[in-house]
């Protein structure tokens, strides 16, 4: 297998430097606690991946270089962090290649190898995407590995909600930093073209923005990744209550249906909050038999109480090829269904699939859209 383009991964997992490749990532958070984040660059081949943990802080020379290359106004004498350099690289690549950025929060029992495989598959299935995974310390070992792993992962998922909120805050600040720099660059070009005509300059500036600023930021939470999202959204002061993403996509959500309206209703975004459901989902059907009072009907598995005022619910039950699938946004399901692939491509690139009447129809009884 040829070497893939390097991928950036954000994680609060502990790392063991004595191990090789993706085995460096452990199924626990580090000694610094579950809030501690690292940015890791993953390159090489699937069989022989290389892992580079990026230095936390940028040198003053690196900050000055970023200022020159990206029209930033960062102070080199004040600590600046690696996330700025990564954001600059990703946004520059997205603009040059006309792509969109998708942040991906995985579900239960995914080790980092499975997370990277899923992210690579997303990029292969949807060529307009650059995928940035956030990996919390799930145990790994397969979707039916047992009750103990499931309950452990739920505890780790909830403990990782603060780390995910930190990611949202960092993304929001960096997006603002880079969009302001892009606006300054476009305004400078506009004034060079129309130095003496303010009205024409404003029209030209708006036209430039509409042509250039087409990179969208979107969030995909799959399975128990939505449990992490839930607890990141509950506090009154949380970053997901402010617009960070264009679309927020909750797919096969492994969290309770009955109490989802209050926390989901607090999520804000520039586009839509989408909840995608499959009543025949085998993994969510299995998760309901787990012990504990919290194991009620799952949001991604149940077509009642769909009442969050900001949410757009989409029922893919019995859509062609979905069957009992839990990961129906990738794999054979997508490769065998052009309709389903087109639907998810629009979700993940900041579009609004419900506006395409040829693709979706609305069912008032369930308050959900269905694939035509």
C-alpha positions as CSV (number, residue, x, y, z in Angstrom):
1,X,0.0,0.0,0.0
2,X,1.4,3.4,-0.9
3,X,2.1,6.0,1.8
4,X,-0.9,8.1,2.4
5,X,-0.9,11.9,2.9
6,X,0.0,12.7,6.6
7,X,-3.1,13.0,8.8
8,X,-3.4,15.1,12.0
9,X,-5.1,13.5,15.0
10,X,-6.0,15.2,18.2
11,X,-6.2,13.1,21.3
12,X,-6.4,13.0,25.1
13,X,-5.0,9.4,25.2
14,X,-1.8,8.6,27.0
15,X,1.1,7.7,24.8
16,X,3.9,5.2,25.5
17,X,7.0,6.3,23.6
18,X,8.6,2.9,23.9
19,X,6.0,1.3,21.6
20,X,6.0,1.5,17.8
21,X,3.5,3.0,15.4
22,X,-0.1,3.3,16.5
23,X,0.5,1.0,19.4
24,X,1.9,4.1,21.1
25,X,-1.7,5.2,21.9
26,X,-3.1,3.7,25.1
27,X,-6.7,3.2,26.2
28,X,-6.3,5.6,29.1
29,X,-5.8,9.3,29.5
30,X,-2.4,10.5,30.4
31,X,-1.0,11.4,33.9
32,X,-1.8,15.0,33.1
33,X,-5.5,14.1,33.1
34,X,-8.3,13.7,30.6
35,X,-8.2,17.4,29.6
36,X,-4.7,17.2,28.3
37,X,-4.6,17.3,24.5
38,X,-1.9,16.4,22.0
39,X,-1.6,16.9,18.2
40,X,-0.1,13.9,16.4
41,X,0.9,13.6,12.8
42,X,0.3,10.1,11.4
43,X,2.1,9.2,8.1
44,X,3.5,6.1,6.4
45,X,1.5,3.1,5.2
46,X,-1.3,1.3,6.9
47,X,1.0,-1.6,7.7
48,X,3.9,0.6,8.8
49,X,2.5,3.9,10.1
50,X,4.7,6.5,11.7
51,X,3.6,8.6,14.6
52,X,5.1,12.0,15.4
53,X,3.9,13.9,18.5
54,X,4.2,17.5,17.7
55,X,5.9,20.0,20.1
56,X,3.4,21.9,22.1
57,X,4.9,25.3,21.6
58,X,6.1,27.1,18.5
59,X,9.5,28.8,18.3
60,X,9.6,32.6,17.8
61,X,11.1,31.9,14.3
62,X,8.2,29.7,13.4
63,X,5.7,32.3,14.6
64,X,7.3,35.0,12.4
65,X,7.3,32.6,9.4
66,X,3.5,32.0,9.9
67,X,2.9,35.7,10.2
68,X,4.6,36.3,6.8
69,X,3.0,33.3,5.0
70,X,-0.5,33.7,6.3
71,X,-0.8,37.5,7.0
72,X,-1.2,36.9,10.8
73,X,-0.5,39.3,13.6
74,X,0.8,36.9,16.2
75,X,3.3,38.2,18.8
76,X,6.4,35.9,18.6
77,X,7.4,36.9,22.1
78,X,4.2,35.4,23.5
79,X,3.7,31.6,23.7
80,X,2.0,30.4,20.5
81,X,1.0,26.8,20.0
82,X,1.4,24.1,17.4
83,X,-2.4,24.1,16.7
84,X,-1.9,27.5,14.9
85,X,0.6,26.0,12.5
86,X,-1.6,22.9,11.9
87,X,-4.6,25.1,11.3
88,X,-2.7,27.3,8.8
89,X,-1.6,24.2,6.9
90,X,-5.1,22.6,6.8
91,X,-6.9,25.7,5.7
92,X,-4.3,26.5,3.0
93,X,-4.6,23.0,1.7
94,X,-8.4,23.1,1.9
95,X,-8.5,26.4,-0.1
96,X,-6.0,25.2,-2.7
97,X,-7.7,21.8,-3.2
98,X,-11.3,23.2,-2.8
99,X,-12.0,20.9,0.1
100,X,-13.8,21.0,3.5
101,X,-12.7,20.0,6.9
102,X,-14.5,17.4,8.9
103,X,-13.8,16.8,12.6
104,X,-14.6,13.2,13.4
105,X,-15.4,11.8,16.9
106,X,-15.4,8.0,17.0
107,X,-17.5,5.6,19.0
108,X,-17.2,2.8,21.4
109,X,-14.4,0.2,21.3
110,X,-12.3,2.0,18.6
111,X,-8.5,1.9,19.1
112,X,-6.5,4.4,17.2
113,X,-5.8,2.0,14.3
114,X,-9.5,1.7,13.7
115,X,-10.0,5.5,14.1
116,X,-7.3,6.2,11.5
117,X,-8.7,3.6,9.1
118,X,-12.2,5.1,9.4
119,X,-10.8,8.6,8.8
120,X,-8.9,7.4,5.7
121,X,-12.0,5.7,4.5
122,X,-14.0,8.9,4.9
123,X,-11.5,10.8,2.8
124,X,-11.6,8.0,0.2
125,X,-15.4,7.9,0.0
126,X,-15.8,11.7,0.1
127,X,-12.9,13.2,-1.9
128,X,-13.9,16.8,-0.9
129,X,-13.0,16.1,2.7
130,X,-9.9,16.6,4.9
131,X,-10.7,14.6,8.1
132,X,-9.3,15.5,11.5
133,X,-10.1,12.8,14.1
134,X,-10.5,13.4,17.8
135,X,-9.6,10.2,19.6
136,X,-10.7,9.6,23.2
137,X,-9.4,6.6,25.2
138,X,-11.9,3.9,24.0
139,X,-10.6,0.4,24.7
140,X,-10.7,-1.2,21.2
141,X,-11.4,-4.8,20.3
142,X,-14.6,-4.9,18.3
143,X,-18.2,-3.8,18.5
144,X,-19.3,-6.9,20.6
145,X,-16.4,-7.1,23.0
146,X,-18.4,-7.2,26.2
147,X,-20.2,-5.3,28.9
148,X,-17.1,-4.4,30.9
149,X,-15.5,-2.6,28.0
150,X,-18.7,-0.9,27.1
151,X,-19.2,0.5,30.6
152,X,-15.5,1.5,30.8
153,X,-15.8,3.3,27.5
154,X,-18.9,5.2,28.8
155,X,-16.9,6.4,31.8
156,X,-14.0,7.4,29.6
157,X,-16.3,9.1,27.1
158,X,-17.9,11.2,29.8
159,X,-14.5,12.1,31.3
160,X,-13.3,13.2,27.8
161,X,-16.1,15.7,27.3
162,X,-14.0,18.5,28.7
163,X,-11.2,17.7,26.3
164,X,-13.7,17.8,23.4
165,X,-15.0,21.1,24.6
166,X,-11.4,22.4,24.6
167,X,-11.0,21.2,21.0
168,X,-14.2,23.1,20.1
169,X,-12.8,26.3,21.7
170,X,-9.4,25.9,20.0
171,X,-11.1,25.4,16.6
172,X,-13.3,28.4,17.1
173,X,-10.4,30.7,18.0
174,X,-8.2,29.5,15.1
175,X,-11.1,29.8,12.6
176,X,-11.6,33.4,13.7
177,X,-7.9,34.1,13.5
178,X,-7.6,32.7,9.9
179,X,-10.9,34.2,8.6
180,X,-9.8,37.6,9.9
181,X,-6.5,37.2,8.1
182,X,-8.2,36.2,4.9
183,X,-10.5,39.2,5.2
184,X,-7.6,41.6,5.6
185,X,-5.9,40.0,2.5
186,X,-9.1,40.3,0.4
187,X,-9.6,43.9,1.5
188,X,-6.1,44.8,0.6
189,X,-6.6,43.4,-2.9
190,X,-9.9,45.2,-3.2
191,X,-8.4,48.6,-2.3
192,X,-5.6,48.1,-4.8
193,X,-8.2,47.6,-7.5
194,X,-10.7,50.3,-6.4
195,X,-8.7,52.9,-4.4
196,X,-11.1,55.7,-5.2
197,X,-14.5,54.0,-5.4
198,X,-15.8,52.9,-2.0
199,X,-19.1,51.5,-3.3
200,X,-17.5,49.5,-6.0
201,X,-14.8,48.3,-3.5
202,X,-17.5,47.0,-1.2
203,X,-19.2,45.1,-4.0
204,X,-15.9,43.6,-5.2
205,X,-14.9,42.6,-1.6
206,X,-18.2,40.7,-1.1
207,X,-17.8,39.0,-4.4
208,X,-14.3,38.0,-3.5
209,X,-15.4,36.6,-0.2
210,X,-18.1,34.5,-1.8
211,X,-15.6,33.0,-4.2
212,X,-12.7,32.5,-1.8
213,X,-14.2,31.7,1.6
214,X,-15.8,28.4,0.8
215,X,-14.0,26.1,3.2
216,X,-16.6,24.8,5.7
217,X,-15.9,23.2,9.1
218,X,-18.2,20.3,10.0
219,X,-18.5,17.9,12.9
220,X,-19.3,14.1,12.7
221,X,-20.0,12.3,16.0
222,X,-20.6,8.6,15.6
223,X,-22.1,6.2,18.1
224,X,-20.7,6.8,21.6
225,X,-18.9,9.9,20.2
226,X,-22.3,11.5,20.7
227,X,-22.2,10.6,24.4
228,X,-18.9,12.7,24.6
229,X,-20.7,15.5,22.7
230,X,-23.7,15.3,25.0
231,X,-21.6,16.0,28.1
232,X,-19.6,18.6,26.3
233,X,-22.9,20.4,25.5
234,X,-24.5,20.3,29.0
235,X,-22.5,23.0,30.9
236,X,-23.9,26.5,30.6
237,X,-20.5,27.8,29.4
238,X,-19.4,25.5,26.7
239,X,-18.0,26.2,23.2
240,X,-20.5,24.1,21.3
241,X,-23.2,26.6,22.4
242,X,-21.5,29.2,20.1
243,X,-21.1,28.7,16.3
244,X,-18.0,26.6,15.8
245,X,-19.1,24.4,12.9
246,X,-21.2,24.7,9.8
247,X,-23.0,21.4,10.2
248,X,-23.1,19.2,13.3
249,X,-23.9,15.6,12.4
250,X,-25.0,13.0,15.1
251,X,-25.0,9.6,13.4
252,X,-26.1,6.4,15.1
253,X,-26.0,8.3,18.5
254,X,-25.4,6.0,21.4
255,X,-27.0,8.2,24.0
256,X,-30.5,8.4,25.5
257,X,-33.4,9.5,23.3
258,X,-35.7,10.6,26.2
259,X,-33.5,13.4,27.6
260,X,-31.8,14.6,24.4
261,X,-33.9,17.7,23.7
262,X,-32.5,20.0,26.4
263,X,-28.8,19.5,25.6
264,X,-29.2,19.1,21.8
265,X,-31.3,22.2,21.7
266,X,-28.3,24.2,23.1
267,X,-26.0,23.3,20.2
268,X,-25.4,26.2,17.8
269,X,-23.8,26.2,14.4
270,X,-23.7,28.1,11.1
271,X,-25.6,25.4,9.3
272,X,-27.7,22.6,10.7
273,X,-27.7,20.1,13.5
274,X,-28.5,16.7,11.9
275,X,-29.6,13.6,13.8
276,X,-29.4,10.4,11.6
277,X,-31.3,7.3,12.7
278,X,-31.6,3.7,11.8
279,X,-34.2,1.7,13.8
280,X,-32.6,-1.6,12.7
281,X,-29.1,-0.6,13.9
282,X,-27.6,-3.9,15.3
283,X,-25.1,-2.2,17.6
284,X,-27.6,0.2,19.2
285,X,-30.0,-2.7,19.6
286,X,-27.2,-4.6,21.4
287,X,-26.2,-1.6,23.5
288,X,-29.7,-1.4,25.0
289,X,-29.4,-4.8,26.7
290,X,-26.4,-3.5,28.7
291,X,-27.1,-3.3,32.5
292,X,-27.7,0.0,34.2
293,X,-30.6,2.5,34.4
294,X,-29.1,4.7,31.7
295,X,-29.5,2.1,29.0
296,X,-32.7,3.4,27.6
297,X,-33.8,3.8,24.0
298,X,-30.9,5.2,22.0
299,X,-31.2,8.5,20.1
300,X,-29.8,6.9,16.9
301,X,-32.3,4.0,17.2
302,X,-35.7,5.4,18.0
303,X,-38.2,7.5,16.0
304,X,-40.2,9.1,18.8
305,X,-39.7,12.2,20.9
306,X,-37.8,13.9,18.0
307,X,-38.5,17.4,19.3
308,X,-35.3,19.4,19.6
309,X,-36.2,22.8,17.9
310,X,-32.9,23.2,16.2
311,X,-32.4,19.6,15.0
312,X,-33.1,18.1,11.6
313,X,-33.9,14.4,12.0
314,X,-33.2,12.0,9.2
315,X,-34.5,8.4,9.2
316,X,-32.5,6.0,7.1
317,X,-34.3,2.9,8.3
318,X,-34.8,0.7,5.3
319,X,-32.9,3.0,3.0
320,X,-31.3,0.9,0.3
321,X,-28.3,-1.1,1.6
322,X,-28.5,0.3,5.2
323,X,-30.1,-2.8,6.8
324,X,-28.7,-3.4,10.3
325,X,-25.6,-1.3,9.7
326,X,-24.2,0.9,12.5
327,X,-21.5,2.7,10.4
328,X,-23.7,3.4,7.4
329,X,-21.8,6.5,6.4
330,X,-18.9,4.5,5.1
331,X,-17.9,1.0,3.8
332,X,-20.0,-1.2,1.5
333,X,-23.2,0.7,2.3
334,X,-21.8,3.9,0.7
335,X,-20.0,2.2,-2.1
336,X,-23.3,0.4,-3.1
337,X,-25.6,3.4,-2.8
338,X,-25.0,6.6,-4.8
339,X,-28.0,8.2,-3.1
340,X,-26.7,7.6,0.4
341,X,-23.2,8.8,-0.5
342,X,-24.7,12.0,-2.0
343,X,-26.7,12.6,1.2
344,X,-23.7,12.2,3.5
345,X,-21.4,14.2,1.2
346,X,-23.8,17.1,1.5
347,X,-23.9,16.7,5.3
348,X,-20.2,16.6,5.7
349,X,-19.4,19.5,3.3
350,X,-21.7,22.0,5.0
351,X,-24.7,21.7,2.6
352,X,-28.3,21.2,3.6
353,X,-29.7,18.0,2.1
354,X,-33.2,18.6,3.3
355,X,-33.4,21.5,0.7
356,X,-33.0,18.9,-2.1
357,X,-36.6,17.8,-2.6
358,X,-35.5,15.2,-5.1
359,X,-33.5,13.5,-2.4
360,X,-35.5,13.8,0.9
361,X,-39.1,13.8,1.8
362,X,-40.5,15.0,5.2
363,X,-42.7,12.8,7.4
364,X,-44.7,15.0,9.7
365,X,-45.8,12.1,11.9
366,X,-42.2,11.4,13.0
367,X,-40.8,14.9,12.4
368,X,-38.1,13.3,10.3
369,X,-36.9,13.3,6.7
370,X,-36.5,10.1,4.7
371,X,-34.4,9.3,1.7
372,X,-36.5,9.1,-1.5
